Amino acid sequence: NIFANGIFIGGGKARGIGFTKLNREKAGYCIFDLSKEDELKKYWGAHKNNYLSEKSFDLATIKVKVSNEEVDKKKLKTFYEEKKYNYKNSDGKLKTFEEAKNEVIEDYRLKNSKREALETYLLFKKSQIEPTGSMNVKISSTTFPIDKLKNAKLGQVLKPIEQEDGYIIVKITSINEPKPKLFKEVRGLVLNELKSQKQAKALEEQAKARLNLFKGKDIGFVSRDSKKQIAGLSEAKSVEFINYVFDNNKASYYKIIGDKAILYKILEQKLLVNDKLKEYTDLINENIKQIKQSEVNQNLIDELRNRYEIEQYYKGN
């Protein structure tokens, strides 16, 4: 399963870098016996801290739903006049009362429910009422305002948290810190990790063993900034490989990229032509100029911040 290509190295150009595409699965398929449960458990025991549970919070809850009672139109219009800058069209223009009516009703009901939620919060905080529900919230939750829990203490009752259909009041009943998961919970992860490690090791050993047997196809001269895509690699991986060859001083070696081992050998080098050298020099000088200008600008901003107090103004429509 040998393919060949060429690549660039050093301060000039090189030709004739062949590569051998060794597949990780094939390199390690006969090395790992899935029946070796003791080996799995031993690996898990040595790497328990890599398989931790996620921090979470157990909460006792009380929900305060938004009332569906009919709203007095006069009060609704008064509320709209107070909050009308919250209701805008996609073009930024204020919505009329009629255009925003449904939104206004929701906000008005939510505001009225907040009074009930605050009363409920005080009673809950004083242990004068019992919770009506419970929930567990993981630290990675995207449906709960987790920031409100991060600094909360055990037993603390939080102020009402706004939700789409009302408010929720929560009490922290347990803070579950990360801890190693049981082996049976992570056996599949452990198996994949150990298998991957063994295959990677086998792949590297096979690559080293094949260096002396290397045979490649000459693809001509390429440079560090070449856009040539190497057969068997994506354009991004080809660039990664080229840069790797440039960044080490070995004329014949290998590079592991994903599940492949790529072997190469440099056959010939030559210096860059003057036009190319000038292009690189101009590019470096331009980068240096931009860095200097950026530092000057930042120093000026820092000086102004130290000298003057910064004030922010908001102009309403």
Disulfide bonds with the S-S distance in Angstrom:
none
